[in-house]
Amino acid sequence: MVKMRTVSKMKIVKINSKDPEIEKIEYAREILKDGGLVVYPTDTIYGIGADISNEKAVKKVYKAKRRSQTKPVSVCLSKIEEIGQVAHVDDSTEKFIRKILPGPFTIILKKKKEISPLLTGGKSKIGVRIPQSRVCMELSRNLPITTTSANISGMNVLESSNDVVKQLGNSVDLMIDAGICKHGAPSTVVDMTTFPPRVLRKGSGFERVIKLLKEE
């Protein structure tokens, strides 16, 4: 039996981020598989997860964030080998990706045609994340999920679980509470579809990725 509390309509379960309890992860995965929304800790900030293969669930993410469907949301995967399921990756790109992932980065790639345009704002590119987080890796194992900041669009990024609950409590089914996330700032976004690659957003790990890009 998973111990939890409920605030508004959101269930909250505390988890050990370094050694996540498997029963709590499985409980969250079942909610995702049933089309629900789960707020979860990444290595940067809290994200909102939905099964990317379920368009109704993805639409719930946009509704919860009050986000325009012309704006894309990224995908969280559990390992680099899964990227080919959602995006095109050539050998040189994969070589670079392996230097920074898992980590606090969003990599922009050309999406596979079978990926819903709802995820990408109707565009041909998709953002991919593999956070350095045991919770993320277990939660998204063989279940690609959305990863977008757990806040209402246009408002400040929220660091504490209490703030997330106050802002999104009525629109999310479950929150996995792991306290304050490691970096506390959004990921650095790197567009790998251009040559040379471009940093589209400075965030966590920015200095590291700039150094690696200069070495390429």
Helices and strands as residue ranges (DSSP letters): E 5-7, E 10-14, H 22-33, E 38-41, E 46-49, H 55-65, E 74-76, G 80-85, E 87-88, H 91-100, E 105-111, E 125-129, H 134-139, E 145-147, H 161-168, E 174-177, E 188-191, E 198-201, H 206-215
